[in-house]
Amino acid sequence: MKYRLGIDVGGTNTDAVILDENNKVVAKCKEATTSDISTGITKAVKHVLKESGINPSDIADAMLGTTHATNAIVERKGLSKVGVIRISGPSGYAIPPFIEWPEDILKVINHFYVIVKGGYEYNGELLSDIDEDEIRDALKQIKDKGAEALAISGVFSLVNDEQEKAVAELAHEVLGEDFPVTMSNEIGSIGIIERENAAILNAAIRKLADSAYSSFQDVLRSHNIEADLFITQNDGTLMSIEYAKQYPVLTIASGPTNSLRGAAFLTGMKEAIVADVGGTTTDVGVLSKGFPRESSSAVEIGGVRTNFRMPDLITLGLGGGSEVKSENGKITVGPQSVGYRIHTEAKIFGGNSLTATDIAVAAGMFVLGDKTKVSNLSPETVADTIGVIKAMIEEVIDKMKTMATDLPVIVVGGGSILIPDSLVGASQVIKPEHFEVANAIGAAISQVSGSIDGVYDIVTKGREAVIEEVKAAAMAEAVKAGADESTLEIVELEEIPLAYLPSNAVRFRVKAVGELKR
């Protein structure tokens, strides 16, 4: 029998599961996340291998969800110096690249740019030709500035990517074949500034991702696991490790997404609200057709406004390690948290910090640690704190709903033991079996996807022809990411008329999903 290994690295815990061919959980564990990440993964892999007793060679696939990319951007660590070429002259000089970026990240990534002639109309018609000599000169300037990666953006490159591709080819010729190059049409959506920002962030973390994912492979090999390694992305699906090294920005927010997919799998539900309660934060999202609902608005990452695909989430500073405080008779829970130090700092473990977990133990919601350490808490304090936690979750549930009717709420994650069995706005509260490792299960059962988001003129080719074209393009992206072509299906097809553009311009958003190629 062949098995799947699923790993999800969170801010507090690193979770791992092994599933058999029938997607039954064979082994599971939670280990503390370590500062170098690899050590926590090593411990988790060792744990589930020992618990399952299986031969490492029987693991066919390994799926990993990691916060590496997110942490690098937020903490401004390990980022490459990025040069930018924007293809938008002579019309696109008014607003330069890096507009409204935080100063601290600009200092790290160097932020040198050149705007060159070129670009397209909304329907793909030429605005201006590119000048090869101008581009070569721009590339030389970027090289002289010490850039370690390049981001290329062009006006309406989502409709016509020929100029971005031409610049990328020249970049590899001038800067070297192995020089990291990111084209904005492969990352972002409509809106050149936000799409360009997403491409810049992707370029900034490519070298870091290459090193991190290679080290993960080394961890597996050290345990004699020769399985193919896949990385989870933020739409609830997988990508091959080589694809992930090119587009690491797509892994941002993959942790909560893994939990949503795990919740869907564990309950069999395709439409529900999911609350993923960890040690430090709670992420609340919505399942639509079994996949995370995507955000329809621009998203800020580390203070940078982007428009690439992201799950629609609200994050609360509430988790098992959240500190409980009382000031002037008012109880607050979080956002400060002891995080992975909960096993030494929470009162039930002999520490001095009163945490949400201590309150839940005192309330008899579950058994953990030494309950006598919290026996001195007054019943009023315990009840009031649980009321605060309940109100925090209910408020977010109300914000995530798009209709007045109650919806099922699935609670997962190690901290979900904090959530009461009934909530206002929830038709039912479900805590499925294996809830504490739903994120690792979500990683292990994930499929592979490909997405297309662009503007098309349906007058020239005809609506039906355009739809078939975008479907084929989405399927091609899925195959590129590692999907088995024979299992592909279209799970999302959204057609949005753009009234502010002339002619019959339509925005199409398409997603294709398939099983892993064996």
C-alpha positions in Angstrom: 0.0 0.0 0.0 1.1 3.5 -0.8 0.7 6.5 1.6 0.6 10.3 1.6 2.4 12.5 4.1 0.8 15.8 4.9 2.7 18.5 6.8 1.5 22.0 7.8 3.9 24.5 9.5 2.1 27.0 11.6 3.3 29.8 13.8 2.9 27.7 17.0 2.8 24.0 15.8 4.0 21.9 13.0 1.3 19.2 12.3 1.8 16.0 10.3 -0.4 13.1 9.2 0.0 10.0 7.2 -3.0 8.9 5.1 -3.4 5.5 3.4 -4.8 5.0 -0.2 -8.4 5.3 1.2 -7.5 8.6 2.8 -7.8 7.1 6.3 -5.6 8.6 9.0 -2.8 6.2 9.9 -0.8 8.5 12.2 -0.9 12.1 13.3 1.0 14.5 15.5 1.6 18.1 16.6 5.1 19.3 17.3 6.2 22.8 18.3 7.3 24.9 15.4 11.0 25.8 15.6 12.8 29.0 14.6 14.6 27.2 11.7 11.3 25.3 10.7 13.3 22.3 9.5 13.9 21.0 13.0 10.1 21.0 13.7 9.4 19.2 10.5 12.0 16.6 11.3 10.5 15.9 14.7 7.0 15.7 13.2 8.1 13.3 10.4 10.0 11.1 12.9 6.9 11.0 15.1 4.4 9.9 12.5 6.8 7.3 11.0 7.3 5.8 14.4 3.5 5.8 15.2 2.5 4.3 11.9 5.3 1.7 11.7 5.2 1.9 7.9 8.3 1.7 5.6 9.3 5.2 4.5 9.7 3.9 1.0 5.9 3.3 0.9 5.2 7.1 1.1 4.4 8.0 -2.5 3.7 11.7 -2.1 4.5 14.4 0.5 2.6 17.6 0.7 3.9 20.6 2.6 2.2 23.8 3.7 4.6 26.5 5.1 4.6 30.1 6.3 8.1 30.6 4.9 7.0 33.1 2.2 4.7 35.0 4.5 7.2 35.3 7.3 9.9 36.5 4.9 7.8 39.4 3.7 6.3 40.4 7.0 9.7 40.2 8.9 11.7 41.6 5.9 14.2 38.7 6.2 15.9 36.8 3.4 14.5 39.0 0.6 16.4 39.5 -2.7 17.2 42.9 -4.2 14.7 43.4 -7.0 14.9 45.4 -10.2 11.7 46.2 -12.0 11.0 46.8 -15.7 7.6 48.3 -16.5 6.5 48.2 -20.1 4.2 51.2 -20.2 5.9 54.2 -22.0 5.0 56.7 -23.1 1.7 56.7 -21.3 2.6 55.1 -17.9 5.1 57.5 -16.3 2.7 59.3 -14.0 2.6 56.6 -11.2 6.0 54.9 -10.7 6.5 51.4 -9.3 6.8 50.9 -5.5 4.1 53.5 -4.9 3.0 53.5 -1.2 5.4 50.7 -0.2 6.6 50.8 3.4 10.0 52.3 3.8 11.5 49.4 5.7 10.9 46.8 2.9 12.1 49.3 0.3 15.5 49.4 2.1 15.8 45.7 1.9 14.8 45.0 -1.7 16.7 48.0 -3.3 13.7 49.1 -5.4 15.3 50.2 -8.6 13.1 50.4 -11.7 13.1 51.5 -15.3 10.0 52.3 -17.4 10.3 51.4 -21.1 8.2 51.9 -24.1 5.4 49.4 -24.8 2.0 48.1 -23.7 -1.4 47.0 -25.0 -5.0 48.2 -25.1 -7.6 46.3 -23.1 -8.4 44.1 -26.1 -4.7 43.2 -26.8 -4.1 45.8 -29.5 -0.7 47.4 -29.5 -0.2 50.7 -27.7 3.5 50.9 -28.4 6.2 48.6 -29.7 9.1 47.7 -27.4 12.6 48.9 -28.2 15.2 46.0 -27.8 18.1 48.4 -27.3 16.2 50.3 -24.6 15.4 47.1 -22.8 19.0 45.9 -22.9 20.1 49.3 -21.5 17.5 48.9 -18.7 18.7 45.4 -17.9 22.3 46.7 -17.7 21.3 49.4 -15.3 19.5 46.9 -13.1 22.5 44.6 -13.1 24.8 47.5 -12.2 22.5 48.3 -9.2 23.1 44.8 -7.8 19.7 43.3 -8.4 19.3 39.6 -7.5 15.9 39.2 -9.2 13.8 40.9 -11.8 10.0 41.6 -12.0 8.5 42.5 -15.3 5.1 44.2 -15.7 3.2 45.5 -18.7 0.0 47.4 -19.5 -2.8 44.8 -20.0 -0.2 42.0 -20.1 -3.0 39.7 -18.9 -4.6 40.1 -22.3 -1.4 39.9 -24.3 1.8 38.6 -22.7 4.1 38.8 -25.7 6.0 41.9 -24.6 6.6 40.5 -21.1 7.9 37.3 -22.6 10.1 39.2 -25.0 11.6 41.2 -22.1 12.1 38.0 -20.0 14.0 36.4 -22.9 16.3 39.4 -23.2 16.7 39.3 -19.4 17.9 35.7 -19.4 20.3 36.6 -22.3 21.8 39.6 -20.5 21.6 38.5 -16.9 21.9 34.7 -17.3 19.6 31.8 -17.8 19.4 31.1 -14.0 18.6 34.7 -13.0 15.2 34.7 -11.3 12.6 36.5 -13.5 8.9 37.0 -12.6 6.3 38.1 -15.2 3.3 39.9 -13.7 0.9 38.2 -16.1 1.6 34.9 -14.4 0.9 36.2 -10.9 -1.6 39.0 -10.6 -5.0 40.2 -11.9 -6.3 43.3 -13.5 -4.8 46.6 -12.3 -1.1 47.1 -13.2 0.0 48.6 -9.9 -1.3 45.8 -7.7 -0.2 43.1 -10.2 3.2 44.6 -10.5 3.5 44.6 -6.6 2.6 40.9 -6.5 5.3 40.2 -9.1 7.9 42.2 -7.2 7.1 40.3 -4.0 7.3 37.0 -5.8 10.7 38.0 -7.3 11.9 39.0 -3.8 11.2 35.6 -2.3 12.2 33.3 -5.1 15.8 32.6 -3.9 14.6 32.1 -0.4 11.9 29.6 -1.5 14.3 27.7 -3.7 16.6 27.2 -0.6 13.7 26.4 1.8 12.0 23.9 -0.4 15.3 22.2 -1.2 16.0 21.9 2.5 12.5 20.3 3.0 13.4 17.7 0.4 16.6 17.0 2.3 14.6 16.5 5.5 12.5 13.8 3.8 15.5 12.1 2.3 17.2 12.0 5.7 14.3 9.8 6.7 14.6 7.6 3.6 11.5 9.2 2.1 12.0 9.5 -1.7 8.4 10.7 -2.3 7.6 13.5 -4.7 7.2 16.8 -2.8 4.3 19.2 -3.4 3.7 22.6 -1.9 0.2 23.7 -1.0 -1.0 27.0 -2.4 -3.6 29.4 -1.2 -6.5 28.2 -3.3 -6.7 24.9 -1.6 -4.7 22.9 -4.1 -1.1 21.8 -4.7 1.8 22.7 -7.0 4.9 20.8 -7.8 8.1 21.9 -6.0 9.6 23.2 -9.2 6.4 25.3 -9.9 6.4 26.5 -6.3 10.0 27.7 -6.6 8.9 29.9 -9.5 5.7 31.2 -7.9 6.3 31.1 -4.1 4.0 34.1 -3.5 1.1 31.8 -4.2 1.8 29.9 -1.0 0.9 32.9 1.2 -2.1 32.1 3.4 -1.9 28.5 2.4 -2.1 27.4 6.1 -5.6 28.6 6.7 -6.6 27.3 3.3 -5.3 23.8 4.2 -7.5 23.9 7.3 -10.6 24.8 5.2 -9.9 21.9 2.8 -9.3 19.6 5.7 -12.6 20.7 7.3 -14.4 20.0 4.0 -12.9 16.6 3.8 -13.5 15.6 7.4 -17.2 16.7 7.4 -18.1 16.1 3.8 -19.5 19.6 3.7 -19.0 21.9 0.7 -20.8 25.0 2.0 -19.9 26.2 5.5 -18.0 28.6 7.6 -14.7 27.3 9.0 -12.9 28.6 12.1 -9.3 27.5 12.3 -8.2 28.1 15.9 -4.5 27.9 16.5 -2.1 28.7 19.3 -1.9 32.5 18.4 -4.6 33.3 15.9 -8.0 32.2 14.6 -8.6 32.3 10.8 -12.2 32.3 9.7 -13.1 31.5 6.1 -15.9 30.2 3.9 -16.2 27.0 2.0 -17.8 27.4 -1.5 -18.1 24.1 -3.5 -15.6 22.6 -1.1 -12.9 25.2 -1.8 -12.1 28.4 0.1 -14.0 31.4 -1.1 -11.6 33.9 -2.8 -11.3 37.5 -1.8 -12.8 39.9 -4.4 -10.8 42.9 -3.2 -7.1 43.8 -3.2 -5.1 42.3 -0.3 -2.2 43.9 1.6 0.7 41.6 2.4 3.3 43.1 4.7 1.9 46.5 3.9 2.1 46.0 0.1 -1.2 46.2 -1.8 -1.6 43.3 -4.3 -4.4 41.7 -6.3 -3.3 38.1 -6.9 -5.5 35.2 -5.8 -6.1 35.1 -2.0 -8.6 33.3 0.2 -11.3 35.5 1.8 -10.3 35.4 5.5 -10.7 37.3 8.7 -7.9 36.8 11.3 -8.5 37.2 15.0 -5.8 37.5 17.7 -7.4 34.5 19.5 -5.8 31.2 20.1 -5.0 28.6 22.8 -2.0 30.7 23.9 -3.8 34.0 24.0 -3.2 35.9 27.2 -6.3 36.7 29.3 -6.1 40.1 31.1 -8.5 42.1 33.2 -8.3 45.9 33.4 -10.9 48.1 35.1 -13.2 45.1 35.3 -13.0 44.5 31.6 -11.7 41.1 30.4 -9.7 40.9 27.2 -8.4 37.8 25.3 -5.4 38.4 23.1 -4.0 39.5 20.7 -0.9 38.9 22.8 0.0 35.2 23.0 2.6 33.0 24.6 2.5 31.0 21.3 4.6 27.9 21.2 5.8 28.7 24.8 2.4 27.6 26.1 3.8 24.3 27.5 6.0 26.3 29.8 4.2 29.6 30.4 0.5 28.6 30.8 -0.7 28.2 34.4 -1.8 24.6 33.9 1.8 23.8 33.0 3.3 25.6 36.0 3.8 29.0 34.2 2.7 32.5 35.2 0.6 33.5 32.2 -3.2 33.1 32.3 -4.1 31.9 28.8 -7.3 31.0 27.0 -6.4 27.3 27.4 -6.2 27.8 31.2 -9.7 29.2 31.1 -11.1 26.3 29.1 -9.5 23.8 31.5 -10.9 25.6 34.5 -14.4 25.5 32.8 -14.1 21.7 32.4 -14.2 22.0 28.6 -11.4 19.5 28.3 -8.6 17.9 30.4 -5.0 19.1 30.0 -2.1 19.8 32.4 -2.7 20.3 36.1 -6.2 21.7 36.7 -5.4 22.5 40.3 -3.2 25.3 39.0 -6.3 27.2 37.9 -8.6 26.2 40.7 -8.3 29.6 42.3 -10.0 31.3 39.4 -13.5 32.6 40.2 -16.4 31.1 38.4 -17.4 34.6 37.2 -13.9 35.2 35.7 -14.1 31.9 33.8 -17.7 32.5 32.6 -17.0 36.1 31.6 -13.8 35.0 29.6 -15.7 32.3 27.8 -18.4 34.8 27.0 -15.7 37.2 25.5 -14.3 34.3 23.3 -17.8 33.4 22.2 -18.6 37.0 21.2 -15.4 37.4 19.3 -16.1 34.3 17.2 -19.8 35.2 16.6 -18.9 38.7 15.4 -16.6 37.3 12.8 -19.1 34.7 11.7 -21.6 37.5 11.1 -19.0 39.4 9.0 -18.3 36.4 6.8 -21.9 35.6 6.0 -23.5 36.9 2.8 -27.0 35.9 3.8 -29.2 36.3 6.8 -29.7 32.6 7.4 -27.6 30.6 9.8 -24.8 28.4 8.4 -22.9 25.4 9.7 -19.7 26.3 11.4 -16.8 23.8 11.4 -14.2 24.4 14.0 -10.7 22.9 13.6 -7.2 23.4 14.8 -5.7 22.6 18.2 -7.3 25.6 19.8 -10.8 24.8 18.7 -11.5 23.3 22.1 -12.0 26.9 23.2 -15.2 27.3 21.1 -18.6 26.6 22.7 -20.9 24.0 21.2 -23.4 26.6 20.1 -22.9 30.0 18.5 -25.3 32.8 17.4 -25.4 32.7 13.6 -24.5 29.0 13.4 -27.0 26.4 12.4 -24.7 23.9 14.1 -21.1 23.8 15.4 -19.2 20.8 14.2 -15.9 19.6 15.7 -14.9 16.6 13.4 -12.6 13.7 14.3 -9.0 14.7 13.8 -10.0 18.4 14.0 -6.6 19.2 15.6 -4.7 18.3 12.5 -7.2 19.3 9.8 -4.5 21.6 8.2 -2.1 18.7 7.6 -5.0 16.5 6.4 -6.1 19.3 4.0 -2.5 19.4 2.6 -2.4 15.6 2.2 -5.7 15.3 0.3 -5.3 18.4 -1.9 -5.7 18.3 -5.7 -3.8 20.4 -8.3 -5.2 23.5 -10.0 -4.6 26.0 -12.7 -6.2 29.5 -12.9 -6.7 32.1 -15.5 -7.9 35.7 -14.8 -8.0 38.1 -17.8 -9.9 40.5 -20.0 -11.1 39.4 -23.4 -12.9 41.0 -26.3 -15.7 38.6 -27.1 -16.7 40.5 -30.3 -13.6 39.5 -32.3 -13.6 35.7 -31.5 -17.1 35.2 -30.2 -18.1 34.4 -26.6 -18.1 30.6 -26.9 -14.7 30.5 -28.5 -13.3 32.7 -25.8 -14.8 30.5 -23.1 -13.2 27.4 -24.6 -9.9 29.3 -24.9 -9.8 30.3 -21.2 -10.9 26.8 -20.1 -8.0 25.3 -22.1 -5.6 27.8 -20.7 -6.6 27.0 -17.1 -6.2 23.3 -17.8 -2.8 23.9 -19.3 -1.8 25.7 -16.1 -3.0 22.8 -14.0 -1.0 20.3 -16.0 2.0 22.6 -15.7 1.5 22.6 -11.9 1.5 18.7 -11.8 -2.1 17.6 -12.5 -3.1 14.5 -14.4 -4.7 15.8 -17.6 -7.2 12.9 -17.7 -8.7 14.0 -14.4 -9.1 17.7 -15.0 -12.4 19.5 -14.5 -13.5 23.1 -14.5 -14.7 24.1 -11.0 -15.0 27.8 -11.4 -16.0 29.9 -14.5 -16.9 33.5 -13.7 -17.8 36.0 -16.5 -17.8 39.7 -15.5 -18.8 42.3 -18.1 -16.6 45.5 -17.8 -19.0 48.4 -18.6 -16.3 51.0 -18.2 -14.4 49.6 -21.2 -15.5 50.1 -24.8 -16.8 47.2 -27.0 -17.8 44.0 -25.3 -14.9 43.5 -23.0 -15.4 40.7 -20.5 -13.3 39.6 -17.5 -13.1 35.8 -17.2 -11.9 34.0 -14.1 -11.5 30.2 -14.6 -10.1 27.4 -12.3 -9.4 23.9 -13.4 -8.7 21.1 -10.8 -7.3 17.6 -11.2 -5.7 14.8 -9.3 -1.9 14.5 -8.9 -0.1 12.9 -11.9 1.3 9.6 -10.9 
